[in-house]
Amino acid sequence: MAALCPVCQQVMEQVSDHFHCSHCHGYYRQEAECPDCGKPLQVLKACGAVDYFCQHGHGLISKSRVHYSYLPRV
């Protein structure tokens, strides 16, 4: 699934640890959000696997259910 710019809705390219929109020249970071409560998820990385955990009572979240938002890179 392509990452779309939150400003102009054009496809962004991933550059290292962030995304860049060549159309509006924005730089964004990706944030994983819980599909149940919309709060940021804790990303757990171990042995090449990535898991997502909701600290607000929803437990482990399957990566197929994770919602992503793109926030301005600071």
Distance bins in CASP14 RR format, pairs under 12 A and 6 or more apart:
PFRMAT RR
TARGET T0000
AUTHOR 0000-0000-0000
RMODE 2
METHOD distances of the structure
MODEL  1
1 11 0 0 0 0 0 1 0 0 0 0 0
1 12 0 0 0 0 0 1 0 0 0 0 0
1 30 0 0 0 0 0 1 0 0 0 0 0
1 63 0 0 0 0 0 1 0 0 0 0 0
1 64 0 0 0 0 0 1 0 0 0 0 0
1 66 0 0 0 0 0 1 0 0 0 0 0
1 67 0 0 0 0 0 1 0 0 0 0 0
1 68 0 0 0 0 1 0 0 0 0 0 0
2 9 0 0 0 0 0 1 0 0 0 0 0
2 10 0 0 0 0 1 0 0 0 0 0 0
2 11 1 0 1 0 0 0 0 0 0 0 0
2 12 1 0 0 1 0 0 0 0 0 0 0
2 13 0 0 0 0 1 0 0 0 0 0 0
2 14 0 0 0 0 0 1 0 0 0 0 0
2 19 0 0 0 0 0 1 0 0 0 0 0
2 21 0 0 0 0 0 1 0 0 0 0 0
2 68 0 0 0 0 0 1 0 0 0 0 0
2 70 0 0 0 0 0 1 0 0 0 0 0
3 9 0 0 0 0 0 1 0 0 0 0 0
3 10 0 0 0 0 0 1 0 0 0 0 0
3 11 1 0 0 1 0 0 0 0 0 0 0
3 12 1 0 1 0 0 0 0 0 0 0 0
3 13 0 0 0 0 1 0 0 0 0 0 0
3 14 1 0 0 1 0 0 0 0 0 0 0
3 15 0 0 0 0 0 1 0 0 0 0 0
3 18 0 0 0 0 0 1 0 0 0 0 0
3 19 1 0 1 0 0 0 0 0 0 0 0
3 20 0 0 0 0 1 0 0 0 0 0 0
3 21 0 0 0 0 1 0 0 0 0 0 0
3 28 0 0 0 0 1 0 0 0 0 0 0
3 29 0 0 0 0 0 1 0 0 0 0 0
3 30 1 0 0 1 0 0 0 0 0 0 0
3 31 0 0 0 0 0 1 0 0 0 0 0
3 68 1 0 0 1 0 0 0 0 0 0 0
3 69 0 0 0 0 0 1 0 0 0 0 0
3 70 1 0 0 1 0 0 0 0 0 0 0
4 10 1 0 0 1 0 0 0 0 0 0 0
4 11 1 0 0 1 0 0 0 0 0 0 0
4 12 1 0 0 1 0 0 0 0 0 0 0
4 13 0 0 0 0 0 1 0 0 0 0 0
4 19 0 0 0 0 1 0 0 0 0 0 0
4 21 0 0 0 0 1 0 0 0 0 0 0
4 23 0 0 0 0 0 1 0 0 0 0 0
4 24 0 0 0 0 0 1 0 0 0 0 0
4 28 0 0 0 0 0 1 0 0 0 0 0
4 30 0 0 0 0 0 1 0 0 0 0 0
4 68 0 0 0 0 0 1 0 0 0 0 0
4 69 0 0 0 0 0 1 0 0 0 0 0
4 70 1 0 0 1 0 0 0 0 0 0 0
5 11 1 0 0 1 0 0 0 0 0 0 0
5 12 1 0 1 0 0 0 0 0 0 0 0
5 13 0 0 0 0 0 1 0 0 0 0 0
5 19 0 0 0 0 1 0 0 0 0 0 0
5 20 0 0 0 0 1 0 0 0 0 0 0
5 21 1 1 0 0 0 0 0 0 0 0 0
5 22 0 0 0 0 1 0 0 0 0 0 0
5 23 1 0 0 1 0 0 0 0 0 0 0
5 24 1 0 0 1 0 0 0 0 0 0 0
5 25 0 0 0 0 1 0 0 0 0 0 0
5 26 1 0 0 1 0 0 0 0 0 0 0
5 27 0 0 0 0 0 1 0 0 0 0 0
5 28 1 0 0 1 0 0 0 0 0 0 0
5 70 1 0 0 1 0 0 0 0 0 0 0
5 71 0 0 0 0 0 1 0 0 0 0 0
5 72 0 0 0 0 0 1 0 0 0 0 0
6 12 0 0 0 0 1 0 0 0 0 0 0
6 19 0 0 0 0 1 0 0 0 0 0 0
6 21 0 0 0 0 1 0 0 0 0 0 0
6 24 0 0 0 0 1 0 0 0 0 0 0
6 26 0 0 0 0 1 0 0 0 0 0 0
6 27 0 0 0 0 0 1 0 0 0 0 0
6 28 1 0 0 1 0 0 0 0 0 0 0
6 29 0 0 0 0 0 1 0 0 0 0 0
6 30 0 0 0 0 0 1 0 0 0 0 0
6 31 0 0 0 0 0 1 0 0 0 0 0
6 68 0 0 0 0 0 1 0 0 0 0 0
6 69 1 0 0 1 0 0 0 0 0 0 0
6 70 1 0 1 0 0 0 0 0 0 0 0
6 71 1 0 0 1 0 0 0 0 0 0 0
6 72 0 0 0 0 1 0 0 0 0 0 0
6 73 0 0 0 0 0 1 0 0 0 0 0
7 19 0 0 0 0 0 1 0 0 0 0 0
7 21 1 0 0 1 0 0 0 0 0 0 0
7 23 0 0 0 0 1 0 0 0 0 0 0
7 24 1 0 1 0 0 0 0 0 0 0 0
7 25 0 0 0 0 1 0 0 0 0 0 0
7 26 1 0 0 1 0 0 0 0 0 0 0
7 27 0 0 0 0 0 1 0 0 0 0 0
7 28 0 0 0 0 1 0 0 0 0 0 0
7 70 0 0 0 0 1 0 0 0 0 0 0
7 71 0 0 0 0 0 1 0 0 0 0 0
7 72 0 0 0 0 1 0 0 0 0 0 0
8 21 1 0 0 1 0 0 0 0 0 0 0
8 22 0 0 0 0 0 1 0 0 0 0 0
8 23 1 0 1 0 0 0 0 0 0 0 0
8 24 1 0 1 0 0 0 0 0 0 0 0
8 25 0 0 0 0 1 0 0 0 0 0 0
8 26 0 0 0 0 1 0 0 0 0 0 0
8 28 0 0 0 0 0 1 0 0 0 0 0
8 70 0 0 0 0 0 1 0 0 0 0 0
9 21 0 0 0 0 1 0 0 0 0 0 0
9 23 0 0 0 0 1 0 0 0 0 0 0
9 24 0 0 0 0 1 0 0 0 0 0 0
9 70 0 0 0 0 0 1 0 0 0 0 0
10 19 0 0 0 0 0 1 0 0 0 0 0
10 20 0 0 0 0 0 1 0 0 0 0 0
10 21 1 0 1 0 0 0 0 0 0 0 0
10 22 1 0 0 1 0 0 0 0 0 0 0
10 23 1 0 1 0 0 0 0 0 0 0 0
10 24 1 0 0 1 0 0 0 0 0 0 0
10 25 0 0 0 0 0 1 0 0 0 0 0
10 26 0 0 0 0 0 1 0 0 0 0 0
10 28 0 0 0 0 0 1 0 0 0 0 0
10 70 0 0 0 0 0 1 0 0 0 0 0
11 19 0 0 0 0 1 0 0 0 0 0 0
11 20 0 0 0 0 0 1 0 0 0 0 0
11 21 0 0 0 0 1 0 0 0 0 0 0
11 22 0 0 0 0 1 0 0 0 0 0 0
11 23 0 0 0 0 1 0 0 0 0 0 0
11 24 0 0 0 0 0 1 0 0 0 0 0
11 70 0 0 0 0 0 1 0 0 0 0 0
12 18 0 0 0 0 1 0 0 0 0 0 0
12 19 1 0 1 0 0 0 0 0 0 0 0
12 20 1 0 0 1 0 0 0 0 0 0 0
12 21 1 0 1 0 0 0 0 0 0 0 0
12 22 1 0 0 1 0 0 0 0 0 0 0
12 23 0 0 0 0 1 0 0 0 0 0 0
12 24 0 0 0 0 1 0 0 0 0 0 0
12 25 0 0 0 0 0 1 0 0 0 0 0
12 26 0 0 0 0 1 0 0 0 0 0 0
12 27 0 0 0 0 1 0 0 0 0 0 0
12 28 1 0 0 1 0 0 0 0 0 0 0
12 29 0 0 0 0 0 1 0 0 0 0 0
12 30 0 0 0 0 1 0 0 0 0 0 0
12 68 0 0 0 0 0 1 0 0 0 0 0
12 70 1 0 0 1 0 0 0 0 0 0 0
12 73 0 0 0 0 0 1 0 0 0 0 0
13 19 1 0 0 1 0 0 0 0 0 0 0
13 20 1 0 1 0 0 0 0 0 0 0 0
13 21 0 0 0 0 1 0 0 0 0 0 0
13 22 1 0 0 1 0 0 0 0 0 0 0
13 23 0 0 0 0 0 1 0 0 0 0 0
13 26 0 0 0 0 0 1 0 0 0 0 0
13 27 0 0 0 0 0 1 0 0 0 0 0
13 28 0 0 0 0 0 1 0 0 0 0 0
14 20 0 0 0 0 1 0 0 0 0 0 0
14 21 0 0 0 0 0 1 0 0 0 0 0
14 27 0 0 0 0 0 1 0 0 0 0 0
14 28 0 0 0 0 0 1 0 0 0 0 0
14 29 0 0 0 0 0 1 0 0 0 0 0
14 30 0 0 0 0 1 0 0 0 0 0 0
14 68 0 0 0 0 0 1 0 0 0 0 0
14 70 0 0 0 0 0 1 0 0 0 0 0
15 21 0 0 0 0 0 1 0 0 0 0 0
15 22 0 0 0 0 0 1 0 0 0 0 0
15 26 0 0 0 0 0 1 0 0 0 0 0
15 27 0 0 0 0 1 0 0 0 0 0 0
15 28 0 0 0 0 0 1 0 0 0 0 0
15 29 0 0 0 0 0 1 0 0 0 0 0
15 30 0 0 0 0 0 1 0 0 0 0 0
15 73 0 0 0 0 0 1 0 0 0 0 0
16 27 0 0 0 0 0 1 0 0 0 0 0
16 29 0 0 0 0 0 1 0 0 0 0 0
16 30 0 0 0 0 0 1 0 0 0 0 0
16 73 0 0 0 0 0 1 0 0 0 0 0
17 27 0 0 0 0 0 1 0 0 0 0 0
17 28 0 0 0 0 0 1 0 0 0 0 0
17 29 1 0 0 1 0 0 0 0 0 0 0
17 30 0 0 0 0 1 0 0 0 0 0 0
17 73 0 0 0 0 1 0 0 0 0 0 0
18 26 0 0 0 0 1 0 0 0 0 0 0
18 27 1 0 1 0 0 0 0 0 0 0 0
18 28 1 0 0 1 0 0 0 0 0 0 0
18 29 1 0 1 0 0 0 0 0 0 0 0
18 30 1 0 0 1 0 0 0 0 0 0 0
18 31 0 0 0 0 0 1 0 0 0 0 0
18 70 0 0 0 0 1 0 0 0 0 0 0
18 71 0 0 0 0 0 1 0 0 0 0 0
18 72 0 0 0 0 0 1 0 0 0 0 0
18 73 1 0 1 0 0 0 0 0 0 0 0
18 74 0 0 0 0 0 1 0 0 0 0 0
19 26 0 0 0 0 1 0 0 0 0 0 0
19 27 1 0 0 1 0 0 0 0 0 0 0
19 28 1 0 1 0 0 0 0 0 0 0 0
19 29 1 0 0 1 0 0 0 0 0 0 0
19 30 1 0 0 1 0 0 0 0 0 0 0
19 31 0 0 0 0 0 1 0 0 0 0 0
19 68 0 0 0 0 0 1 0 0 0 0 0
19 69 0 0 0 0 0 1 0 0 0 0 0
19 70 1 0 0 1 0 0 0 0 0 0 0
19 71 0 0 0 0 0 1 0 0 0 0 0
19 72 0 0 0 0 0 1 0 0 0 0 0
19 73 0 0 0 0 1 0 0 0 0 0 0
20 26 1 0 0 1 0 0 0 0 0 0 0
20 27 1 0 1 0 0 0 0 0 0 0 0
20 28 1 0 0 1 0 0 0 0 0 0 0
20 29 0 0 0 0 0 1 0 0 0 0 0
20 30 0 0 0 0 0 1 0 0 0 0 0
20 70 0 0 0 0 0 1 0 0 0 0 0
20 72 0 0 0 0 0 1 0 0 0 0 0
20 73 0 0 0 0 1 0 0 0 0 0 0
21 27 1 0 0 1 0 0 0 0 0 0 0
21 28 1 0 0 1 0 0 0 0 0 0 0
21 70 0 0 0 0 1 0 0 0 0 0 0
21 72 0 0 0 0 0 1 0 0 0 0 0
21 73 0 0 0 0 0 1 0 0 0 0 0
24 72 0 0 0 0 0 1 0 0 0 0 0
25 73 0 0 0 0 0 1 0 0 0 0 0
26 70 0 0 0 0 1 0 0 0 0 0 0
26 71 0 0 0 0 0 1 0 0 0 0 0
26 72 1 0 0 1 0 0 0 0 0 0 0
26 73 0 0 0 0 1 0 0 0 0 0 0
27 70 0 0 0 0 1 0 0 0 0 0 0
27 71 0 0 0 0 0 1 0 0 0 0 0
27 72 1 0 0 1 0 0 0 0 0 0 0
27 73 1 0 1 0 0 0 0 0 0 0 0
27 74 0 0 0 0 1 0 0 0 0 0 0
28 68 0 0 0 0 0 1 0 0 0 0 0
28 69 0 0 0 0 1 0 0 0 0 0 0
28 70 1 0 1 0 0 0 0 0 0 0 0
28 71 1 0 0 1 0 0 0 0 0 0 0
28 72 1 0 0 1 0 0 0 0 0 0 0
28 73 1 0 1 0 0 0 0 0 0 0 0
28 74 0 0 0 0 0 1 0 0 0 0 0
29 40 0 0 0 0 0 1 0 0 0 0 0
29 68 0 0 0 0 0 1 0 0 0 0 0
29 69 0 0 0 0 1 0 0 0 0 0 0
29 70 1 0 0 1 0 0 0 0 0 0 0
29 71 1 0 1 0 0 0 0 0 0 0 0
29 72 1 0 0 1 0 0 0 0 0 0 0
29 73 1 0 1 0 0 0 0 0 0 0 0
29 74 1 0 0 1 0 0 0 0 0 0 0
30 40 0 0 0 0 0 1 0 0 0 0 0
30 41 0 0 0 0 0 1 0 0 0 0 0
30 43 0 0 0 0 0 1 0 0 0 0 0
30 66 0 0 0 0 0 1 0 0 0 0 0
30 67 0 0 0 0 0 1 0 0 0 0 0
30 68 1 0 1 0 0 0 0 0 0 0 0
30 69 1 0 0 1 0 0 0 0 0 0 0
30 70 1 0 1 0 0 0 0 0 0 0 0
30 71 0 0 0 0 1 0 0 0 0 0 0
30 72 0 0 0 0 0 1 0 0 0 0 0
30 73 0 0 0 0 1 0 0 0 0 0 0
31 38 0 0 0 0 0 1 0 0 0 0 0
31 39 0 0 0 0 0 1 0 0 0 0 0
31 40 1 0 1 0 0 0 0 0 0 0 0
31 41 0 0 0 0 1 0 0 0 0 0 0
31 42 0 0 0 0 0 1 0 0 0 0 0
31 43 0 0 0 0 1 0 0 0 0 0 0
31 52 0 0 0 0 0 1 0 0 0 0 0
31 66 0 0 0 0 0 1 0 0 0 0 0
31 67 0 0 0 0 1 0 0 0 0 0 0
31 68 1 0 0 1 0 0 0 0 0 0 0
31 69 1 0 1 0 0 0 0 0 0 0 0
31 70 1 0 0 1 0 0 0 0 0 0 0
31 71 1 0 1 0 0 0 0 0 0 0 0
31 72 0 0 0 0 0 1 0 0 0 0 0
31 73 0 0 0 0 0 1 0 0 0 0 0
32 38 0 0 0 0 0 1 0 0 0 0 0
32 39 0 0 0 0 0 1 0 0 0 0 0
32 40 1 0 0 1 0 0 0 0 0 0 0
32 41 1 0 1 0 0 0 0 0 0 0 0
32 42 0 0 0 0 1 0 0 0 0 0 0
32 43 1 0 0 1 0 0 0 0 0 0 0
32 44 0 0 0 0 0 1 0 0 0 0 0
32 45 0 0 0 0 0 1 0 0 0 0 0
32 50 0 0 0 0 1 0 0 0 0 0 0
32 51 0 0 0 0 0 1 0 0 0 0 0
32 52 1 0 1 0 0 0 0 0 0 0 0
32 53 0 0 0 0 1 0 0 0 0 0 0
32 54 0 0 0 0 1 0 0 0 0 0 0
32 61 0 0 0 0 1 0 0 0 0 0 0
32 62 0 0 0 0 0 1 0 0 0 0 0
32 63 0 0 0 0 1 0 0 0 0 0 0
32 65 0 0 0 0 0 1 0 0 0 0 0
32 66 1 0 1 0 0 0 0 0 0 0 0
32 67 1 0 0 1 0 0 0 0 0 0 0
32 68 1 0 0 1 0 0 0 0 0 0 0
32 69 0 0 0 0 1 0 0 0 0 0 0
32 70 0 0 0 0 0 1 0 0 0 0 0
32 71 0 0 0 0 0 1 0 0 0 0 0
33 39 1 0 0 1 0 0 0 0 0 0 0
33 40 1 0 0 1 0 0 0 0 0 0 0
33 41 1 0 0 1 0 0 0 0 0 0 0
33 42 0 0 0 0 0 1 0 0 0 0 0
33 43 0 0 0 0 0 1 0 0 0 0 0
33 52 0 0 0 0 1 0 0 0 0 0 0
33 54 0 0 0 0 1 0 0 0 0 0 0
33 56 0 0 0 0 0 1 0 0 0 0 0
33 58 0 0 0 0 0 1 0 0 0 0 0
33 61 0 0 0 0 1 0 0 0 0 0 0
33 65 0 0 0 0 0 1 0 0 0 0 0
33 66 1 0 0 1 0 0 0 0 0 0 0
33 67 1 0 1 0 0 0 0 0 0 0 0
33 68 1 0 0 1 0 0 0 0 0 0 0
33 69 1 0 1 0 0 0 0 0 0 0 0
33 70 0 0 0 0 0 1 0 0 0 0 0
33 71 0 0 0 0 0 1 0 0 0 0 0
34 40 1 0 0 1 0 0 0 0 0 0 0
34 41 1 0 1 0 0 0 0 0 0 0 0
34 42 0 0 0 0 1 0 0 0 0 0 0
34 43 0 0 0 0 0 1 0 0 0 0 0
34 52 1 0 0 1 0 0 0 0 0 0 0
34 53 0 0 0 0 1 0 0 0 0 0 0
34 54 1 0 1 0 0 0 0 0 0 0 0
34 55 0 0 0 0 1 0 0 0 0 0 0
34 56 1 0 0 1 0 0 0 0 0 0 0
34 57 0 0 0 0 1 0 0 0 0 0 0
34 58 1 0 1 0 0 0 0 0 0 0 0
34 59 0 0 0 0 1 0 0 0 0 0 0
34 60 0 0 0 0 0 1 0 0 0 0 0
34 61 1 0 0 1 0 0 0 0 0 0 0
34 62 0 0 0 0 0 1 0 0 0 0 0
34 65 0 0 0 0 1 0 0 0 0 0 0
34 66 1 0 0 1 0 0 0 0 0 0 0
34 67 1 0 0 1 0 0 0 0 0 0 0
34 68 0 0 0 0 0 1 0 0 0 0 0
34 69 0 0 0 0 0 1 0 0 0 0 0
35 41 0 0 0 0 1 0 0 0 0 0 0
35 52 0 0 0 0 1 0 0 0 0 0 0
35 54 0 0 0 0 1 0 0 0 0 0 0
35 58 0 0 0 0 1 0 0 0 0 0 0
35 59 0 0 0 0 0 1 0 0 0 0 0
35 61 1 0 0 1 0 0 0 0 0 0 0
35 62 0 0 0 0 1 0 0 0 0 0 0
35 63 0 0 0 0 0 1 0 0 0 0 0
35 64 0 0 0 0 1 0 0 0 0 0 0
35 65 1 0 1 0 0 0 0 0 0 0 0
35 66 1 0 0 1 0 0 0 0 0 0 0
35 67 1 0 1 0 0 0 0 0 0 0 0
35 68 0 0 0 0 0 1 0 0 0 0 0
35 69 0 0 0 0 0 1 0 0 0 0 0
36 52 0 0 0 0 0 1 0 0 0 0 0
36 54 1 0 0 1 0 0 0 0 0 0 0
36 56 0 0 0 0 1 0 0 0 0 0 0
36 57 0 0 0 0 1 0 0 0 0 0 0
36 58 1 0 1 0 0 0 0 0 0 0 0
36 59 0 0 0 0 1 0 0 0 0 0 0
36 60 0 0 0 0 0 1 0 0 0 0 0
36 61 1 0 0 1 0 0 0 0 0 0 0
36 62 0 0 0 0 0 1 0 0 0 0 0
36 65 0 0 0 0 1 0 0 0 0 0 0
36 66 0 0 0 0 0 1 0 0 0 0 0
36 67 0 0 0 0 1 0 0 0 0 0 0
37 54 1 0 0 1 0 0 0 0 0 0 0
37 55 0 0 0 0 1 0 0 0 0 0 0
37 56 1 0 1 0 0 0 0 0 0 0 0
37 57 1 0 0 1 0 0 0 0 0 0 0
37 58 1 0 0 1 0 0 0 0 0 0 0
37 59 0 0 0 0 0 1 0 0 0 0 0
37 61 0 0 0 0 0 1 0 0 0 0 0
37 67 0 0 0 0 0 1 0 0 0 0 0
38 54 0 0 0 0 1 0 0 0 0 0 0
38 55 0 0 0 0 0 1 0 0 0 0 0
38 56 0 0 0 0 1 0 0 0 0 0 0
38 58 0 0 0 0 1 0 0 0 0 0 0
38 61 0 0 0 0 0 1 0 0 0 0 0
38 65 0 0 0 0 0 1 0 0 0 0 0
38 66 0 0 0 0 0 1 0 0 0 0 0
38 67 1 0 0 1 0 0 0 0 0 0 0
38 68 0 0 0 0 0 1 0 0 0 0 0
38 69 0 0 0 0 1 0 0 0 0 0 0
39 52 0 0 0 0 0 1 0 0 0 0 0
39 53 0 0 0 0 0 1 0 0 0 0 0
39 54 1 0 0 1 0 0 0 0 0 0 0
39 55 1 0 0 1 0 0 0 0 0 0 0
39 56 1 0 1 0 0 0 0 0 0 0 0
39 57 0 0 0 0 1 0 0 0 0 0 0
39 58 0 0 0 0 1 0 0 0 0 0 0
39 59 0 0 0 0 0 1 0 0 0 0 0
39 61 0 0 0 0 0 1 0 0 0 0 0
39 67 0 0 0 0 0 1 0 0 0 0 0
39 69 0 0 0 0 0 1 0 0 0 0 0
40 52 0 0 0 0 1 0 0 0 0 0 0
40 53 0 0 0 0 0 1 0 0 0 0 0
40 54 0 0 0 0 1 0 0 0 0 0 0
40 55 0 0 0 0 1 0 0 0 0 0 0
40 56 0 0 0 0 1 0 0 0 0 0 0
40 61 0 0 0 0 0 1 0 0 0 0 0
40 66 0 0 0 0 0 1 0 0 0 0 0
40 67 0 0 0 0 0 1 0 0 0 0 0
40 68 0 0 0 0 0 1 0 0 0 0 0
40 69 0 0 0 0 1 0 0 0 0 0 0
40 71 0 0 0 0 0 1 0 0 0 0 0
41 50 0 0 0 0 0 1 0 0 0 0 0
41 51 0 0 0 0 1 0 0 0 0 0 0
41 52 1 0 1 0 0 0 0 0 0 0 0
41 53 1 0 0 1 0 0 0 0 0 0 0
41 54 1 0 1 0 0 0 0 0 0 0 0
41 55 0 0 0 0 1 0 0 0 0 0 0
41 56 0 0 0 0 1 0 0 0 0 0 0
41 57 0 0 0 0 0 1 0 0 0 0 0
41 58 0 0 0 0 1 0 0 0 0 0 0
41 59 0 0 0 0 1 0 0 0 0 0 0
41 60 0 0 0 0 1 0 0 0 0 0 0
41 61 1 0 0 1 0 0 0 0 0 0 0
41 62 0 0 0 0 0 1 0 0 0 0 0
41 63 0 0 0 0 1 0 0 0 0 0 0
41 65 0 0 0 0 0 1 0 0 0 0 0
41 66 1 0 0 1 0 0 0 0 0 0 0
41 67 0 0 0 0 1 0 0 0 0 0 0
41 68 0 0 0 0 1 0 0 0 0 0 0
41 69 0 0 0 0 0 1 0 0 0 0 0
42 50 0 0 0 0 0 1 0 0 0 0 0
42 51 0 0 0 0 1 0 0 0 0 0 0
42 52 1 0 0 1 0 0 0 0 0 0 0
42 53 1 0 1 0 0 0 0 0 0 0 0
42 54 1 0 0 1 0 0 0 0 0 0 0
42 55 1 0 1 0 0 0 0 0 0 0 0
42 56 0 0 0 0 0 1 0 0 0 0 0
42 57 0 0 0 0 0 1 0 0 0 0 0
42 58 0 0 0 0 0 1 0 0 0 0 0
42 59 0 0 0 0 1 0 0 0 0 0 0
42 60 0 0 0 0 0 1 0 0 0 0 0
42 61 0 0 0 0 1 0 0 0 0 0 0
42 66 0 0 0 0 0 1 0 0 0 0 0
43 49 0 0 0 0 0 1 0 0 0 0 0
43 50 1 0 0 1 0 0 0 0 0 0 0
43 51 1 0 0 1 0 0 0 0 0 0 0
43 52 1 0 0 1 0 0 0 0 0 0 0
43 53 0 0 0 0 1 0 0 0 0 0 0
43 54 0 0 0 0 0 1 0 0 0 0 0
43 55 0 0 0 0 0 1 0 0 0 0 0
43 60 0 0 0 0 0 1 0 0 0 0 0
43 61 0 0 0 0 0 1 0 0 0 0 0
43 63 0 0 0 0 1 0 0 0 0 0 0
43 66 0 0 0 0 1 0 0 0 0 0 0
43 68 0 0 0 0 0 1 0 0 0 0 0
44 50 1 0 0 1 0 0 0 0 0 0 0
44 51 1 0 1 0 0 0 0 0 0 0 0
44 52 1 0 0 1 0 0 0 0 0 0 0
44 53 1 0 1 0 0 0 0 0 0 0 0
44 54 0 0 0 0 0 1 0 0 0 0 0
44 55 0 0 0 0 0 1 0 0 0 0 0
44 59 0 0 0 0 0 1 0 0 0 0 0
44 60 0 0 0 0 1 0 0 0 0 0 0
44 61 0 0 0 0 0 1 0 0 0 0 0
44 63 0 0 0 0 0 1 0 0 0 0 0
45 51 1 0 0 1 0 0 0 0 0 0 0
45 52 0 0 0 0 0 1 0 0 0 0 0
45 53 0 0 0 0 0 1 0 0 0 0 0
45 63 0 0 0 0 0 1 0 0 0 0 0
49 60 0 0 0 0 0 1 0 0 0 0 0
49 63 0 0 0 0 1 0 0 0 0 0 0
50 60 0 0 0 0 0 1 0 0 0 0 0
50 61 0 0 0 0 0 1 0 0 0 0 0
50 62 0 0 0 0 0 1 0 0 0 0 0
50 63 1 0 0 1 0 0 0 0 0 0 0
50 66 0 0 0 0 1 0 0 0 0 0 0
51 59 0 0 0 0 0 1 0 0 0 0 0
51 60 1 0 0 1 0 0 0 0 0 0 0
51 61 0 0 0 0 1 0 0 0 0 0 0
51 62 0 0 0 0 1 0 0 0 0 0 0
51 63 1 0 0 1 0 0 0 0 0 0 0
51 66 0 0 0 0 0 1 0 0 0 0 0
52 58 0 0 0 0 1 0 0 0 0 0 0
52 59 0 0 0 0 1 0 0 0 0 0 0
52 60 1 0 0 1 0 0 0 0 0 0 0
52 61 1 0 1 0 0 0 0 0 0 0 0
52 62 1 0 0 1 0 0 0 0 0 0 0
52 63 1 0 0 1 0 0 0 0 0 0 0
52 64 0 0 0 0 0 1 0 0 0 0 0
52 65 0 0 0 0 1 0 0 0 0 0 0
52 66 1 0 1 0 0 0 0 0 0 0 0
52 67 0 0 0 0 0 1 0 0 0 0 0
52 68 0 0 0 0 0 1 0 0 0 0 0
53 59 1 0 1 0 0 0 0 0 0 0 0
53 60 1 0 1 0 0 0 0 0 0 0 0
53 61 1 0 0 1 0 0 0 0 0 0 0
53 62 0 0 0 0 0 1 0 0 0 0 0
53 63 0 0 0 0 0 1 0 0 0 0 0
53 66 0 0 0 0 0 1 0 0 0 0 0
54 60 1 0 0 1 0 0 0 0 0 0 0
54 61 1 0 1 0 0 0 0 0 0 0 0
54 62 0 0 0 0 0 1 0 0 0 0 0
54 65 0 0 0 0 0 1 0 0 0 0 0
54 66 0 0 0 0 1 0 0 0 0 0 0
54 67 0 0 0 0 0 1 0 0 0 0 0
55 61 0 0 0 0 0 1 0 0 0 0 0
58 65 0 0 0 0 1 0 0 0 0 0 0
58 66 0 0 0 0 0 1 0 0 0 0 0
59 65 0 0 0 0 0 1 0 0 0 0 0
60 66 0 0 0 0 0 1 0 0 0 0 0
61 67 0 0 0 0 1 0 0 0 0 0 0
END
